[in-house]
Amino acid sequence: MSARPLVIRCGALGDVVLLTPILRLLHARYGEKIDVVGAGDWTRPLLEREPAVGRLQLITSRNTPYWLCPSQWALVHWLKKRGRGPVYCCDSNPAMLALVARAGIPPEDIVHRPSPDDVARAGLHLWPDRWLQMGMRDPMQPYPTREVPDPGVFRFPLLHVTDDDRRDLASWRTVNRLEGPVVLFQPGNKRTHKRGNIATSSHPKYWPPASWAAVADAIWQEQPLTKIVLCGSPAEHGVLEEIRDAAGKDARMFNAARELPVPRLLALLQQAHSLVSVDTGPAHAAAALACPLVVMFGAASPEKWRPIGPGPIHVLGGEKGEASRVRDIPVADVVAAWRRLPVRPQVDLLMP
């Protein structure tokens, strides 16, 4: 009997959200749970509730030298012990490929991610579509599969929120007086997450604090009782405080950077009125949870990275390719896009 199918992908929060279509597709094709090799503190809370996922084997780093990284030792030991089966390597990092080789996985068991030429020939640009194409391929070593008539049914990323998550969120909202409608802002990106420094005005995803404050003011003009929650990681607390300062430290704006573990963030996205975000991981999570979304793009291509999901999504920016900058997007355009978002159906709140 072969080992369960395996997917390998170490990535940022958004990368893991975008991986969920191939996990669900492979689960349908092979009729078994899918083991996952990944990294990052966000991977477990994003994937551990997904019914298609079996074991999560996480490493702390791909690039640390092997002899200095016990989590890499544990990964290689586990891969050697688990036996042969289909392996979908969605990670092209040379250090990860070296770990796969060290574990002795036969090349004929591996399906590698599409090459740029494959993507161009197929006309597929968005990552969920690329992953679905990959998930319909078989390794050279044959393993039994089931027919999937329409892989497109798995196209939208999907995340799961538990009742415990909703109860935790209800308590947190009560403690912080965040009852009523909540609009979320996600100003940070990978650089601010790693460095936590507001001095990133040259970054393509930077939007000035005054612009965020102006959007907040426009929202309050229409919905005076709305609370605006600034989302981010603990390292981004100072970044978000710059926005609160620009908004005159209005009591209706709350800096949640130190209070949003991933499960609480997902529950909040499931309930929020809407999210205004730069192109970053929480925008993909919002799309997966049908949170109405305005997302601003800089140099990254919306054709490749645009969030998709069952809810309304307005994409701004990116028209100039690599020369695009979020700071060039006018406040008026963001406000107009936010106003076009339809009213979200009320989500039942679980009280503590």
C-alpha positions in Angstrom: 0.0 0.0 0.0 1.4 3.4 -1.0 1.8 6.3 1.4 -0.7 9.1 1.4 -0.2 11.9 -1.2 2.1 14.6 -0.1 2.2 18.3 -1.0 5.3 20.4 -0.3 5.0 24.2 0.0 6.8 26.6 2.3 5.4 30.1 1.8 3.9 33.2 3.4 0.4 33.4 4.7 -1.1 34.2 1.3 0.8 31.3 -0.3 -0.7 28.8 2.1 -4.2 30.2 1.5 -3.7 29.8 -2.2 -2.6 26.2 -1.7 -6.0 25.0 -0.5 -7.5 24.3 -3.9 -4.9 21.7 -4.8 -5.2 20.1 -1.4 -9.0 19.6 -1.9 -8.5 18.5 -5.5 -5.9 15.9 -4.6 -8.1 14.7 -1.7 -10.9 14.1 -4.2 -8.6 12.4 -6.8 -6.8 10.0 -4.4 -9.6 9.5 -1.8 -7.2 10.1 1.0 -6.1 12.9 3.3 -3.1 14.9 2.0 0.0 15.2 4.1 1.7 18.6 3.9 5.2 19.8 4.4 5.4 23.5 5.2 6.8 26.3 7.3 5.7 29.3 9.2 3.6 29.9 12.4 0.6 30.6 10.2 0.6 27.2 8.3 -0.8 25.1 11.1 -3.8 27.3 12.1 -4.6 27.9 8.4 -4.6 24.2 7.4 -5.2 22.1 10.5 -9.0 22.4 10.3 -9.1 21.5 6.5 -10.7 18.1 6.2 -8.5 17.3 3.2 -5.3 17.6 5.2 -3.7 14.8 7.1 -0.3 15.3 8.8 1.4 18.7 8.9 5.2 18.4 9.0 6.7 21.9 9.5 10.2 23.1 9.4 11.5 26.3 11.0 13.7 27.2 8.0 14.6 25.9 4.5 17.8 27.9 4.2 19.5 27.2 7.6 22.4 24.7 7.0 21.1 21.2 7.5 23.4 20.3 10.4 22.1 23.3 12.4 18.3 22.7 11.9 16.7 19.9 13.9 13.3 20.4 12.1 15.0 19.5 8.8 16.4 16.4 10.4 12.9 15.4 11.6 11.5 16.1 8.1 14.1 13.9 6.3 13.6 11.1 8.9 9.8 11.2 8.4 10.0 11.3 4.6 12.3 8.3 4.6 10.0 6.4 6.9 6.6 7.1 5.4 7.1 5.1 2.2 6.4 5.8 -1.4 3.5 7.7 -2.8 2.6 10.7 -5.1 4.5 13.8 -4.1 3.4 17.2 -5.4 6.3 19.6 -5.0 4.8 23.1 -5.1 8.1 24.5 -3.8 10.9 25.4 -6.2 13.3 26.6 -3.5 16.7 24.9 -4.1 17.2 24.2 -0.4 13.8 22.5 -0.2 14.6 20.4 -3.3 17.9 19.4 -1.6 15.9 18.2 1.4 13.6 16.2 -0.9 16.7 14.6 -2.5 18.3 13.9 0.9 15.2 12.0 1.9 15.6 9.8 -1.2 12.2 10.4 -2.7 12.3 8.8 -6.2 12.0 11.3 -9.0 9.3 9.2 -10.7 7.0 9.9 -7.6 7.3 13.7 -7.9 5.1 16.1 -9.8 6.8 19.5 -10.0 5.1 22.9 -10.2 4.4 24.2 -13.7 7.3 26.0 -15.4 6.9 29.5 -16.7 6.6 28.0 -20.2 3.9 25.6 -19.1 2.0 28.5 -17.6 2.3 30.6 -20.8 1.2 27.7 -23.0 -1.8 27.0 -20.8 -2.7 30.6 -20.4 -3.0 30.2 -16.6 -1.9 33.1 -14.5 -3.6 33.0 -11.1 -1.9 30.6 -8.6 -5.1 28.6 -7.8 -5.5 27.8 -11.5 -1.8 26.8 -11.8 -2.2 24.5 -8.7 -5.3 22.9 -10.1 -3.5 22.2 -13.4 -0.7 20.6 -11.4 -3.1 18.6 -9.3 -4.6 17.0 -12.4 -1.2 15.6 -13.4 0.1 12.2 -12.3 3.6 11.2 -11.4 5.5 8.8 -13.7 5.0 6.1 -11.2 1.3 5.3 -11.4 -0.9 5.5 -8.4 -4.7 4.8 -8.4 -6.9 7.9 -8.7 -10.6 8.7 -9.0 -12.1 10.7 -11.8 -12.8 14.4 -11.1 -15.1 15.7 -13.8 -14.7 19.3 -13.0 -11.6 20.4 -11.1 -12.9 24.0 -11.3 -15.2 23.3 -8.4 -12.1 23.6 -6.2 -10.9 26.8 -7.7 -11.7 29.2 -4.8 -9.4 29.0 -1.8 -11.3 27.9 1.3 -10.6 28.4 5.0 -12.4 27.1 8.1 -13.5 29.0 11.3 -14.6 27.0 14.3 -17.2 27.9 17.0 -14.4 28.2 19.5 -12.8 30.8 17.2 -16.1 32.7 17.0 -16.5 32.6 20.8 -13.0 33.9 21.3 -13.7 36.7 18.9 -16.9 37.6 20.6 -15.1 37.9 23.9 -12.3 39.9 22.4 -14.7 42.3 20.7 -16.7 42.9 23.9 -13.5 43.6 25.9 -12.3 46.1 23.3 -15.7 47.7 22.7 -15.8 46.6 19.1 -19.5 45.7 18.9 -21.4 46.7 15.8 -20.1 47.1 12.3 -16.3 46.7 11.8 -14.2 47.7 8.8 -10.7 46.2 8.6 -7.6 47.9 7.3 -4.5 45.8 6.3 -1.7 48.3 5.6 1.3 46.1 6.2 3.2 43.7 3.9 6.0 41.2 4.1 8.6 43.8 4.7 6.8 45.5 7.6 6.0 42.0 9.0 9.7 41.2 9.1 11.1 44.6 10.0 8.3 46.5 11.6 9.6 49.8 10.3 7.4 52.5 8.9 10.3 53.9 6.9 9.3 51.9 3.8 7.9 54.7 1.7 9.9 53.4 -1.3 8.3 50.0 -1.2 5.7 49.3 -4.0 3.0 48.4 -1.5 3.4 51.5 0.7 0.4 53.8 1.1 0.9 56.9 3.3 -0.8 57.0 6.7 -2.6 60.1 5.7 -4.3 58.2 2.9 -5.5 55.5 5.2 -6.8 58.2 7.6 -8.6 59.8 4.7 -10.4 56.6 3.9 -11.3 56.1 7.5 -12.8 59.6 7.6 -14.9 58.9 4.4 -16.2 55.7 6.1 -17.1 57.5 9.2 -19.0 60.2 7.2 -21.3 57.5 5.9 -21.2 55.2 9.0 -20.4 57.2 12.1 -20.7 54.2 14.4 -18.4 51.9 12.5 -15.2 50.8 14.2 -12.1 50.5 12.1 -9.6 47.8 13.1 -6.0 48.0 12.0 -4.8 44.5 11.3 -1.2 43.3 11.3 1.4 41.3 13.1 3.0 42.3 16.4 6.0 43.7 14.6 3.7 46.1 12.7 2.3 47.8 15.8 4.3 50.9 15.2 3.3 51.0 11.5 -0.3 51.0 12.5 0.2 53.6 15.2 1.4 56.0 12.4 -2.1 55.6 10.9 -3.9 56.2 14.2 -1.8 59.3 14.6 -2.8 60.5 11.2 -6.5 59.9 12.1 -6.1 62.0 15.2 -6.1 58.9 17.5 -9.9 58.6 17.0 -11.4 56.2 19.5 -13.2 54.4 16.7 -9.9 53.2 15.3 -8.3 50.2 17.1 -4.7 48.9 16.6 -5.0 45.1 16.8 -1.4 44.3 15.8 -0.6 42.6 19.1 -4.0 40.9 19.4 -4.7 39.0 16.2 -3.5 35.4 16.2 -4.5 33.7 13.0 -7.6 31.9 14.2 -9.0 35.2 15.6 -8.1 37.0 12.4 -10.0 34.5 10.3 -13.0 34.8 12.6 -12.9 38.5 12.3 -12.6 38.3 8.5 -15.7 36.1 8.5 -17.7 38.7 10.4 -16.3 42.1 9.2 -18.2 44.5 7.1 -15.3 44.7 4.7 -11.5 44.8 4.3 -9.3 47.5 2.7 -5.9 46.0 2.1 -2.7 46.2 0.1 -1.8 43.0 -1.8 -0.8 40.7 1.0 -1.8 37.4 2.7 -4.8 38.6 4.8 -6.4 39.8 1.5 -6.3 36.3 0.2 -7.7 35.0 3.5 -10.5 37.6 3.3 -11.4 36.5 -0.2 -11.5 32.8 0.9 -13.9 33.8 3.7 -16.2 35.9 1.4 -15.3 39.2 3.2 -16.0 42.1 0.8 -12.6 43.4 -0.2 -10.8 46.3 -1.8 -7.2 45.4 -2.6 -4.5 47.7 -3.8 -1.6 46.4 -6.0 1.8 47.8 -6.6 4.5 46.1 -8.7 3.1 42.6 -8.3 0.8 41.6 -11.1 -2.9 41.3 -10.3 -3.1 38.8 -13.2 -1.0 36.5 -11.1 -1.8 37.5 -7.5 -5.3 38.8 -7.5 -7.4 37.3 -4.6 -10.3 35.2 -5.7 -13.3 33.9 -3.7 -17.1 33.8 -3.4 -17.5 37.4 -2.2 -17.1 40.9 -3.9 -13.6 41.9 -4.7 -12.4 45.2 -6.2 -8.8 45.4 -7.4 -7.0 48.7 -7.8 -3.6 49.4 -9.2 -1.0 47.4 -11.0 -1.6 48.9 -14.5 2.0 50.0 -15.0 3.5 46.6 -14.3 6.6 46.6 -12.2 6.5 50.4 -12.2 3.2 50.4 -10.3 3.2 51.8 -6.8 0.3 51.6 -4.3 1.1 55.2 -3.3 -0.1 56.4 -6.7 -3.6 55.1 -6.1 -5.8 58.1 -5.3 -7.8 58.0 -2.0 -10.9 58.8 -4.0 -10.6 55.6 -6.0 -10.3 53.5 -2.9 -13.3 55.2 -1.3 -15.4 54.8 -4.4 -14.5 51.1 -4.6 -15.4 50.6 -1.0 -18.7 52.3 -1.5 -19.5 49.9 -4.4 -19.1 46.9 -2.1 -22.6 45.4 -1.5 -23.9 45.0 2.0 -22.7 41.8 3.5 -25.3 39.3 4.8 -25.4 39.4 8.6 -23.2 36.6 10.2 -24.6 35.2 13.4 -22.3 36.1 16.3 -21.6 33.6 19.0 -21.5 35.3 22.4 -19.1 34.2 25.1 
